[in-house]
Amino acid sequence: MSYLKLSSSSSPSSSSSPPAFNVCCRDQGFLMVLKCREQNAALKECLTVHYRDPLFFEQCKQEYIKEKLEFLRTGVATKNRKQKLPTSM
């Protein structure tokens, strides 16, 4: 499940964790390992809440099954299917 789908279904208290972590990592560069521990812990807690939710788990499972069936049908991975096809001259 993509980050956008996760963030749109997240609760208000946990929705600030991913952006806070992203901002910290971007601002700190290589020092993010040391300086973004608090934001990383908040992000992990937010993700754990979602992954333990049976409804969210079922949504992820159904999305995976849908993508897997589409791959078996077409032989094209989801990320490759979303790319623009080159035009011929």
Secondary structure, DSSP 8 states (H G I E B T S, - for coil): --HHHHHHHS-TTTTTHHHHHHHHHHHHGGGHHHHTHHHHHHHHHHHHHHHT-HHHHHHHHHHHHHHHHHHHHHS--HHHHTS------
